[in-house]
Amino acid sequence: MKIDVVFEPEFDGSQRVFKRVAIQPGHVVIAEEQSDPLESSWCQRVVNCYLLDAAALTKDSPFPIGTRISAPIVIRNGEVYGMLR
């Protein structure tokens, strides 16, 4: 699939914290424990089932986004822990 980056962010309050990151050599764009605002992330929009403004998110991304796969990680009590991206 030629995926350059796979990461698992945790939702921690208003932040998306990158807990696990796997990156192809030469594509360093994020690092483990780095964080950014959850509200402006694709992850939050996937969880909220709201991706109508995806073009704006792509334009503001610090790295190019081609194809993406996202799945919420839901723990036993029903709380969304984060995402697999």
ABEGO torsion letter per residue (X at the ends): XGBABBBBBBBBEABBBBABBBBBBGABABBBGBBBBAAABAAAAAAAGBAAAAAAAAAABABBBBBBBBBBBBBAAGBBAEBBX
